[in-house]
Amino acid sequence: MKQTEQVQSLFSYGTLQDEAVQLSTFGRTLVGALDELPQYSQSTFGPYLNIRFTGNESDAVRGTRFEISITELEEADIYEATADYKRIEVRLNSGIRAWVYLNEDGK
């Protein structure tokens, strides 16, 4: 990532945590921090993981928060489009706002 690019936070609970996926998608291994997405639960959507909003304070999805460039976020959009995921902005337990992908049809 270039020093001049604006940094975006991306929360992954699935395959974007995998080093091989990162290398093929971004051309580098990402450095991340463990975090949680409150009031969501994890489910499956066909062969893919998915999340859904529950509003329940006891629910949380564990994953990794990555700092990436806007260009890399666009590359993640292309990667996630294969499973018809959309990107939304959320607030993580750390208090940081981050992008996350989910498929609303896969509830």
Residue pairs with C-beta under 8 A, 6 or more apart in sequence:
1 7
1 28
1 67
1 68
1 69
1 72
2 69
5 69
5 70
5 71
6 69
6 70
7 67
7 68
7 69
8 67
8 68
8 69
8 70
8 72
8 73
8 99
9 65
9 66
9 67
9 68
9 92
9 96
9 97
9 98
9 99
10 16
10 65
10 66
10 67
10 68
10 73
10 76
10 98
10 99
10 100
11 35
11 37
11 63
11 64
11 65
11 66
11 90
11 92
11 98
11 99
11 100
12 32
12 63
12 64
12 65
12 66
12 100
13 37
13 42
13 49
13 51
13 61
13 62
13 63
13 100
14 48
14 49
14 63
15 21
15 49
16 22
16 25
16 30
16 66
16 76
16 79
17 32
17 63
17 64
19 29
21 79
22 28
22 29
22 30
23 29
25 75
25 76
25 79
26 68
26 72
26 75
26 76
30 66
30 67
30 68
31 66
31 67
32 64
32 65
32 66
32 67
33 64
33 65
33 94
34 62
34 63
34 64
34 65
35 62
35 63
35 64
35 65
35 92
35 93
35 94
35 96
35 98
36 60
36 61
36 62
36 63
36 92
36 93
37 51
37 60
37 61
37 63
37 90
37 92
37 93
37 100
38 57
38 59
38 60
38 91
38 92
38 93
39 53
39 54
39 55
39 56
39 57
39 59
39 60
40 51
40 52
40 53
40 54
40 59
40 60
40 61
40 90
41 51
41 52
41 54
41 56
41 59
41 61
42 49
42 50
42 51
42 61
43 49
43 50
43 51
43 52
43 106
43 107
44 50
44 106
45 83
45 103
45 105
45 106
46 83
46 106
48 83
48 103
48 106
50 102
50 103
50 106
50 107
51 61
51 100
51 102
52 102
52 107
60 93
65 92
65 94
65 96
65 98
68 76
73 87
73 99
76 87
76 99
76 101
77 87
80 87
80 101
83 103
84 103
84 105
85 101
85 102
85 103
86 101
86 102
86 103
86 104
87 99
87 100
87 101
88 99
88 100
88 101
88 102
89 97
89 98
89 99
89 100
90 97
90 98
90 99
90 100
91 97
91 98
92 98
